[in-house]
């Protein structure tokens, strides 16, 4: 009997796909690159072109109210005028730095404390979380009015009323410590944002890690400092990034409470310019 040579059969399991040659994969990747082009063009039009136009305008002397003066090129004289000849520029820059750093530090501390408290299994936790986010949802001008008239007013404020009960003199907060008062209001508004970000980070930490720390004898502070805090690094980076960007743009709180005064003691770069 003659033996018939049989070709080996290839069996394909369900869900298995044919291997795509590297050349085809490269072509697919090249085709997908073009999909990003509309988003890239959109970003350039909205961000880079206005930035370049702002730089171009800053090198010229242009008065929109008096167009007959023309559009002469003046080089860096505008920057020299602002940085050197304007006596208020550097004090206002210092005020801006104090506002951003002070409000951000206070918001990080208060937001972390709130997040740690509201991460515990307590009754009504969801309601308390919703209530804690209210300062972040209220319009900045409204929040500034509430603090100015309801809490920090030297005649009708609740804080000065408490001072009067214990025999302390009234304090004109926006006259004696104007910048510190604005910093406190801004930090109050941004503490709920930090709380939400840190709370989201706390919920990603496995319970087994914290239980192992307790078994090893770590107290509450050591557990937070050695385990919880390092694991919240990305959450703090997000809070610092967005908090710094938006706190730097603070305007309504200054305008409603102090209007930049006394003098320029509460003027910041966005408010001054």
C-alpha positions in Angstrom: 0.0 0.0 0.0 1.2 3.4 -0.9 1.3 6.0 1.8 -0.2 9.3 0.9 1.7 12.3 2.3 -0.6 14.4 4.4 0.1 18.1 4.9 0.0 19.1 8.6 -3.2 21.0 9.5 -3.1 24.2 11.5 -5.7 24.5 14.2 -7.0 27.9 15.2 -8.5 28.4 18.6 -11.5 30.7 19.0 -10.4 34.3 19.5 -7.0 33.8 17.9 -6.1 36.2 15.1 -3.6 36.0 12.3 -0.3 37.6 12.8 -0.1 41.0 11.0 3.3 41.6 9.2 5.4 44.4 10.7 5.1 46.4 7.4 1.3 46.5 7.8 1.5 47.6 11.4 3.8 50.4 10.4 1.4 51.6 7.7 -1.5 51.5 10.2 0.6 53.6 12.7 1.4 56.1 10.0 -2.3 56.4 9.1 -3.3 56.9 12.7 -0.8 59.8 13.1 -2.9 61.9 10.8 -5.9 61.5 13.1 -4.2 63.8 15.6 -3.7 66.5 13.1 -7.1 68.3 13.5 -6.6 68.4 17.3 -3.1 69.7 16.9 -4.2 72.4 14.5 -7.1 73.4 16.9 -4.7 73.6 19.8 -2.2 75.8 17.9 -4.9 78.1 16.7 -6.3 78.6 20.2 -3.1 78.8 22.2 0.1 79.4 20.2 -1.1 82.0 17.7 -2.6 84.3 20.4 0.6 83.8 22.4 2.8 84.9 19.4 0.4 87.8 18.6 0.7 89.0 22.2 4.5 88.9 22.0 4.4 90.8 18.7 2.1 93.5 20.2 4.3 93.8 23.3 7.1 95.0 21.0 5.1 97.8 19.7 3.5 101.0 21.0 -0.2 100.7 20.2 -3.0 102.8 21.8 -6.4 101.5 20.8 -8.0 104.8 22.1 -5.8 106.9 19.9 -5.3 104.9 16.6 -3.8 108.0 14.9 -0.5 107.5 16.9 0.2 104.5 14.6 1.9 101.2 15.5 5.6 102.0 15.9 8.1 99.3 16.9 9.6 100.0 20.3 11.4 96.8 21.1 11.7 95.9 24.8 10.9 99.4 26.1 7.5 98.2 27.3 9.1 95.5 29.5 11.6 98.0 30.8 8.8 100.4 31.7 6.9 97.8 33.6 9.8 96.0 35.3 12.1 99.0 36.1 10.2 102.3 35.9 6.9 101.2 37.5 7.5 101.4 41.3 4.4 99.2 42.0 5.4 96.2 39.9 7.6 94.4 42.3 5.5 94.9 45.4 2.5 93.6 43.4 4.6 90.7 42.2 5.4 89.9 45.9 1.7 90.2 46.8 0.8 87.7 44.0 3.4 85.3 45.3 2.1 85.5 48.8 -1.5 85.0 47.7 -0.7 81.9 45.6 1.6 80.2 48.0 -0.3 81.1 51.1 -3.7 80.2 49.8 -2.4 77.0 48.2 -0.7 75.8 51.4 -3.7 76.5 53.6 -6.0 74.8 51.0 -3.7 71.7 50.9 -3.7 71.4 54.7 -7.4 72.0 55.1 -8.3 69.8 52.2 -6.2 66.9 53.4 -7.7 67.1 56.9 -11.2 67.1 55.4 -10.4 64.2 53.1 -9.0 62.1 55.9 -12.0 62.8 58.1 -14.6 62.1 55.3 -12.8 58.9 54.2 -13.7 57.2 57.5 -16.8 55.0 57.7 -19.0 57.5 59.5 -22.8 57.9 59.4 -24.0 60.4 56.8 -20.6 60.5 55.0 -22.1 61.1 51.6 -24.1 64.1 52.9 -21.1 65.5 54.7 -19.0 65.3 51.5 -21.7 67.1 49.5 -21.9 69.9 52.2 -18.1 70.2 52.3 -18.0 71.0 48.5 -20.4 73.9 48.8 -17.7 76.7 49.1 -16.1 75.5 45.9 -19.4 75.6 44.0 -20.4 79.1 45.1 -19.5 82.1 42.9 -16.3 83.8 44.1 -17.9 87.2 44.3 -20.8 85.8 46.4 -18.4 84.0 48.7 -16.4 87.2 49.1 -19.5 89.2 50.0 -20.5 86.6 52.6 -17.1 86.8 54.3 -17.0 90.6 54.0 -20.4 91.3 55.5 -21.3 88.2 57.5 -18.0 87.1 59.1 -15.3 89.7 58.9 -17.2 93.0 59.2 -16.0 94.9 62.2 -19.6 96.1 63.1 -21.8 93.2 62.0 -19.4 90.3 61.5 -19.8 87.0 63.5 -16.1 86.8 64.3 -16.0 90.3 65.9 -19.2 89.5 67.7 -17.4 86.5 69.3 -14.5 88.7 70.1 -16.8 91.1 71.9 -18.3 88.2 74.0 -14.9 87.3 75.3 -13.8 90.9 75.9 -11.5 91.3 72.9 -11.6 94.5 70.7 -13.1 94.5 67.2 -10.7 94.0 64.3 -11.1 95.8 61.0 -9.8 92.8 59.1 -9.6 94.3 55.6 -7.8 97.3 56.9 -5.3 95.8 59.3 -4.6 92.5 57.6 -6.1 92.9 54.1 -3.9 90.5 52.2 -4.1 87.8 54.8 -7.9 88.1 54.8 -8.0 87.6 51.1 -5.7 84.7 51.3 -7.9 83.1 53.9 -11.0 83.6 51.7 -9.3 82.1 48.7 -8.0 79.1 50.7 -11.5 78.6 52.0 -12.9 78.4 48.5 -10.2 76.0 47.2 -10.1 73.6 50.2 -13.0 71.5 48.9 -11.3 71.0 45.5 -8.2 69.7 47.3 -10.4 67.6 49.5 -12.0 65.9 46.4 -8.7 65.2 44.7 -7.1 63.8 47.9 -10.2 61.8 48.7 -10.1 60.2 45.3 -6.5 59.3 45.9 -7.2 57.9 49.4 -9.8 55.5 47.9 -7.2 54.0 45.6 -5.0 52.9 48.5 -5.5 49.2 49.3 -6.8 48.5 52.8 -4.3 45.7 53.1 -1.4 48.1 53.1 -2.9 50.2 56.0 -3.7 47.0 57.9 -0.2 45.7 57.5 1.1 49.0 58.9 -1.1 48.6 62.0 0.1 45.1 62.5 3.7 46.3 62.4 2.9 48.8 65.2 2.8 52.0 63.2 0.6 54.8 64.8 -1.7 57.0 62.9 0.8 59.7 62.2 3.5 57.3 61.0 1.0 55.5 58.8 0.0 58.7 57.1 3.5 60.1 56.8 5.3 56.9 55.6 2.5 55.2 53.6 -0.5 57.4 52.8 1.3 60.6 52.0 3.8 59.1 49.5 0.9 57.2 47.7 -1.0 60.6 47.3 1.9 62.2 45.4 0.0 62.2 42.1 -3.2 63.6 43.8 -1.2 66.4 45.3 0.5 67.2 41.9 -3.0 67.6 40.3 -4.2 69.8 43.2 -1.1 71.9 43.0 -1.2 72.3 39.3 -4.9 73.3 38.9 -5.0 75.2 42.2 -1.9 77.3 41.4 -3.3 78.2 37.9 -6.7 79.3 39.1 -5.6 81.0 42.4 -3.1 83.1 40.3 -6.1 84.4 38.4 -7.9 85.6 41.5 -9.9 88.8 40.8 -13.4 88.8 42.2 -12.4 88.3 45.9 -10.0 91.2 45.7 -12.4 93.5 43.9 -15.3 92.8 46.3 -13.5 92.9 49.6 -10.6 95.5 49.3 -10.6 96.8 45.7 -6.9 96.3 45.7 -6.3 98.5 48.8 -5.3 99.9 51.1 -2.9 101.4 48.5 -1.6 98.5 46.5 -1.4 96.1 49.5 -3.8 93.6 47.9 -3.1 94.2 44.3 -2.0 91.2 42.3 -0.8 90.9 38.7 -4.2 89.9 37.3 -5.9 92.6 39.2 -3.3 95.3 38.5 -3.2 94.7 34.8 
